[in-house]
C-alpha cells in the first residue's frame, strides 16, 4: 500500500519544475509555423492550443503567499485527481481563447509568450521557496491545498503535456527531468490506489512506485497472485487516458498476471 499521505520534498519539486520546463522551452523555441498547426491527441487541439494550455497551467501561480492562508479542509492530491474530471470544459474554453489571442502569432511570438509564462512560474517558485513549511494556497476554484502539493500538480501538467507535445511532433524521446517523472508517476499511482482501494493487485512501476489496489483478497507475503508491471511513461499515459489498457497489454507495454489484474475498467485516473 502507498503511504496514507506521501510527502514531497519542496526543494526537489521546485527544481524538477524548473528543469522540466526548461526542456519544454527548448522544444517550443524550435517550433515552426507548420508545427503549430499539427494535430494532437487532445481532440481539436493543435500544437498551438497545447502550448497555450501549457502556458496557462504553468503561469497560474497559487494565491498570493503574503496574505492569510485559506481555511477549510485541505484538498489532497488524490482529491485533485478527482476534481480534474469536472474541469475539461472550462479549460478548453480558456485555452481556445488564449490560442486565438496571445498565442495566435508566428512561432517567435508563441515562444516569447511561453517564455513569459515561465518567468511567472519562476517568480512563483521564488515566493514558494520563502514560504513556511506546510503553507496552504488556494486553487482557482477556491479550494485550499498544500503549496508543495499544488506544485506537484504543475509537474503533472508539465510532464503529461510534454509527452503530448512529443507525440504530436513525432519526437522519439522527450528529455523529461528524472525527478519530475518520478513525482508524477508516484502521484498517479497513489491516486489510483485511493480511487480503487484494496489489496488484491500489486501495481509496480519501476523504479519509482509500488502500490496495492483493487478490492479482493489482500496479499500479505510471498509472490502476489495479481501483479501489474509497466514503465513510468506507459503508466502516465494509461492513468491520463492517453493509452488504451487492452492495447498496452497486447503490445507488451504492460505485464498483467492474475485473474484480478485487468485494470482497464478503473482507468483513467485523471479526467
C-alpha positions as CSV (number, residue, x, y, z in Angstrom):
1,X,0.0,0.0,0.0
2,X,1.2,3.6,-0.6
3,X,1.7,5.8,2.4
4,X,-1.5,7.3,3.6
5,X,-0.1,10.7,2.8
6,X,3.0,10.7,0.6
7,X,5.1,13.8,1.1
8,X,7.2,15.5,-1.5
9,X,10.3,17.5,-0.7
10,X,9.6,21.1,-1.7
11,X,13.1,21.8,-2.9
12,X,13.2,18.8,-5.2
13,X,9.7,19.7,-6.6
14,X,10.7,23.2,-7.4
15,X,14.0,22.1,-9.0
16,X,12.1,19.5,-11.1
17,X,9.6,22.1,-12.3
18,X,12.4,24.3,-13.5
19,X,14.3,21.5,-15.2
20,X,11.2,20.0,-16.9
21,X,10.0,23.4,-18.2
22,X,13.4,24.4,-19.5
23,X,13.3,21.2,-21.6
24,X,9.8,22.3,-22.8
25,X,11.2,25.8,-23.6
26,X,13.8,24.3,-25.8
27,X,11.2,22.4,-27.9
28,X,8.8,25.4,-28.1
29,X,11.6,27.6,-29.4
30,X,12.2,25.1,-32.2
31,X,8.6,25.1,-33.4
32,X,7.9,26.1,-37.0
33,X,4.7,27.5,-38.4
34,X,3.6,24.1,-39.8
35,X,4.4,22.6,-36.4
36,X,1.9,24.9,-34.7
37,X,-0.9,23.6,-36.9
38,X,-0.1,19.9,-36.3
39,X,-3.0,17.9,-34.7
40,X,-2.5,16.5,-31.2
41,X,-4.1,13.5,-29.5
42,X,-6.2,16.0,-27.5
43,X,-9.3,16.3,-29.6
44,X,-9.5,19.5,-31.6
45,X,-6.3,21.0,-30.1
46,X,-3.4,21.7,-32.4
47,X,0.1,22.2,-31.1
48,X,-0.7,25.9,-30.8
49,X,-3.5,25.1,-28.3
50,X,-1.3,22.7,-26.5
51,X,1.4,25.3,-26.0
52,X,-1.2,27.8,-24.9
53,X,-2.5,25.3,-22.4
54,X,1.0,24.7,-21.0
55,X,1.5,28.4,-20.7
56,X,-1.8,28.8,-18.8
57,X,-1.1,25.9,-16.5
58,X,2.4,27.0,-15.7
59,X,1.8,30.7,-15.4
60,X,-1.0,30.3,-12.9
61,X,0.7,30.8,-9.5
62,X,-1.4,29.9,-6.5
63,X,-3.0,32.6,-4.4
64,X,-0.5,35.3,-3.1
65,X,1.6,34.0,-0.3
66,X,1.9,37.3,1.5
67,X,-1.8,37.1,2.6
68,X,-3.6,34.9,5.1
69,X,-3.7,31.2,4.3
70,X,-7.0,29.9,3.1
71,X,-9.1,28.0,5.6
72,X,-11.1,24.8,5.3
73,X,-10.4,21.1,4.6
74,X,-7.2,20.7,2.5
75,X,-7.6,19.1,-0.9
76,X,-5.3,16.1,-1.2
77,X,-3.5,15.1,-4.5
78,X,-6.0,12.2,-4.8
79,X,-8.9,14.7,-4.4
80,X,-7.3,16.9,-7.1
81,X,-7.2,13.9,-9.4
82,X,-11.0,13.5,-8.9
83,X,-11.5,17.2,-9.4
84,X,-9.9,17.2,-12.8
85,X,-12.8,15.2,-14.1
86,X,-15.0,18.3,-13.9
87,X,-12.6,20.8,-15.4
88,X,-12.3,19.8,-19.0
89,X,-15.0,22.2,-20.5
90,X,-13.7,25.3,-18.6
91,X,-10.1,24.5,-19.5
92,X,-11.0,24.1,-23.2
93,X,-12.8,27.5,-23.3
94,X,-9.9,29.3,-21.8
95,X,-7.3,27.6,-23.9
96,X,-9.2,28.3,-27.1
97,X,-9.4,31.9,-26.3
98,X,-5.7,32.1,-25.4
99,X,-4.7,30.4,-28.6
100,X,-6.7,32.9,-30.6
101,X,-5.2,35.9,-28.8
102,X,-1.8,35.8,-27.1
103,X,-0.7,32.6,-29.0
104,X,-2.1,33.4,-32.4
105,X,1.1,34.8,-33.9
106,X,4.1,33.3,-35.7
107,X,6.5,30.9,-33.9
108,X,8.7,33.6,-32.5
109,X,5.7,35.3,-30.8
110,X,4.4,32.0,-29.5
111,X,7.9,31.3,-28.0
112,X,8.0,34.7,-26.4
113,X,4.6,34.3,-24.9
114,X,5.6,30.9,-23.5
115,X,8.8,32.5,-22.1
116,X,6.6,35.0,-20.2
117,X,4.7,32.1,-18.6
118,X,7.9,30.6,-17.4
119,X,9.1,33.9,-16.0
120,X,5.8,34.0,-14.0
121,X,6.4,30.4,-12.8
122,X,10.0,31.3,-11.6
123,X,8.6,34.2,-9.7
124,X,6.0,31.9,-8.1
125,X,8.7,29.4,-7.2
126,X,10.8,32.1,-5.6
127,X,7.9,33.0,-3.4
128,X,7.3,29.3,-2.6
129,X,10.9,28.9,-1.6
130,X,10.5,31.6,1.0
131,X,7.1,30.3,2.4
132,X,6.9,28.4,5.6
133,X,6.7,24.6,5.5
134,X,3.1,23.3,5.3
135,X,1.9,26.6,3.8
136,X,-1.5,26.4,2.2
137,X,-2.6,28.1,-1.0
138,X,-5.9,28.3,-2.9
139,X,-6.8,26.8,-6.3
140,X,-8.7,29.0,-8.7
141,X,-11.8,27.2,-7.5
142,X,-11.1,28.5,-4.0
143,X,-10.2,25.1,-2.5
144,X,-7.2,25.1,-0.2
145,X,-4.2,22.9,-1.0
146,X,-0.8,22.5,0.5
147,X,1.6,24.6,-1.5
148,X,4.0,21.7,-2.3
149,X,1.1,19.5,-3.4
150,X,-0.1,22.3,-5.7
151,X,3.4,22.4,-7.3
152,X,3.2,18.7,-7.8
153,X,0.1,19.3,-9.9
154,X,2.1,21.7,-12.0
155,X,4.6,18.9,-12.5
156,X,1.8,16.7,-13.7
157,X,0.8,19.3,-16.3
158,X,4.5,19.7,-17.4
159,X,5.2,16.0,-17.8
160,X,1.9,14.9,-19.3
161,X,1.7,17.6,-21.8
162,X,5.4,17.4,-22.7
163,X,4.6,13.8,-23.7
164,X,1.6,15.1,-25.7
165,X,3.9,17.6,-27.5
166,X,6.5,14.9,-28.2
167,X,3.7,12.7,-29.7
168,X,2.4,15.5,-31.9
169,X,5.9,16.4,-33.2
170,X,7.0,12.8,-33.7
171,X,9.8,13.1,-31.2
172,X,11.0,9.7,-30.2
173,X,12.2,10.6,-26.7
174,X,11.4,13.8,-24.8
175,X,14.1,14.6,-22.2
176,X,11.9,14.5,-19.1
177,X,13.5,15.5,-15.9
178,X,14.0,12.4,-13.8
179,X,12.7,13.9,-10.6
180,X,9.6,15.2,-12.4
181,X,8.9,11.9,-14.0
182,X,9.3,10.2,-10.6
183,X,6.9,12.6,-8.8
184,X,4.2,12.3,-11.5
185,X,4.5,8.5,-11.6
186,X,4.1,8.3,-7.8
187,X,1.3,10.9,-7.6
188,X,-0.8,9.0,-10.3
189,X,-0.1,5.6,-8.7
190,X,-1.2,6.9,-5.3
191,X,-4.3,8.5,-6.8
192,X,-5.1,5.1,-8.5
193,X,-4.8,3.3,-5.1
194,X,-7.0,5.9,-3.5
195,X,-9.6,5.7,-6.3
196,X,-9.7,1.9,-6.3
197,X,-8.8,0.9,-2.7
198,X,-7.9,-2.6,-1.8
199,X,-5.0,-5.1,-1.7
200,X,-5.8,-7.6,-4.4
201,X,-3.4,-6.2,-7.1
202,X,0.2,-5.1,-6.8
203,X,0.9,-2.3,-9.3
204,X,4.6,-2.0,-10.0
205,X,6.1,1.0,-11.9
206,X,9.9,0.6,-11.5
207,X,11.9,2.3,-10.4
208,X,9.5,4.8,-8.9
209,X,6.4,3.3,-7.4
210,X,4.7,0.2,-6.0
211,X,1.1,0.3,-4.7
212,X,-1.6,-2.2,-3.8
213,X,-5.1,-1.5,-5.0
214,X,-8.4,-3.2,-6.2
215,X,-10.9,-4.9,-3.9
216,X,-10.4,-8.5,-3.1
217,X,-8.2,-10.8,-1.1
218,X,-5.2,-8.8,0.3
219,X,-1.7,-10.0,-0.4
220,X,0.4,-10.3,2.8
221,X,3.6,-12.1,1.9
222,X,5.3,-14.1,-0.8
223,X,4.6,-13.6,-4.5
224,X,1.4,-11.6,-5.1
225,X,-1.3,-13.5,-7.1
226,X,-2.2,-10.5,-9.1
227,X,0.7,-8.3,-10.4
228,X,0.7,-5.5,-13.0
229,X,4.0,-4.0,-14.1
230,X,4.7,-1.3,-16.6
231,X,7.1,1.6,-17.2
232,X,6.6,5.2,-16.0
233,X,5.6,6.8,-19.3
234,X,3.2,3.9,-20.2
235,X,1.7,4.3,-16.7
236,X,1.3,8.0,-17.1
237,X,-0.4,7.6,-20.5
238,X,-2.8,4.9,-19.1
239,X,-3.6,7.0,-16.0
240,X,-4.4,10.1,-18.1
241,X,-6.3,8.3,-20.9
242,X,-3.6,8.7,-23.5
243,X,-3.2,4.9,-23.9
244,X,-5.7,2.1,-24.0
245,X,-5.3,-0.7,-21.5
246,X,-6.0,-3.6,-23.8
247,X,-3.7,-2.3,-26.5
248,X,-0.9,-1.7,-24.0
249,X,-1.2,-5.3,-22.7
250,X,-1.3,-6.7,-26.3
251,X,1.8,-4.6,-27.2
252,X,3.6,-6.0,-24.1
253,X,3.9,-2.5,-22.7
254,X,2.1,-3.8,-19.6
255,X,2.7,-7.2,-17.9
256,X,-0.5,-8.3,-16.1
257,X,-0.9,-11.7,-14.3
258,X,-3.7,-13.0,-12.2
259,X,-7.5,-13.1,-12.5
260,X,-7.9,-9.6,-11.0
261,X,-5.1,-7.9,-12.9
262,X,-7.3,-6.3,-15.6
263,X,-7.2,-2.6,-14.6
264,X,-9.0,-1.3,-17.8
265,X,-12.3,-0.6,-16.0
266,X,-10.6,1.6,-13.4
267,X,-8.7,3.9,-15.9
268,X,-8.1,6.7,-16.5
269,X,-7.2,8.3,-13.1
270,X,-7.3,11.9,-14.3
271,X,-10.2,13.3,-16.2
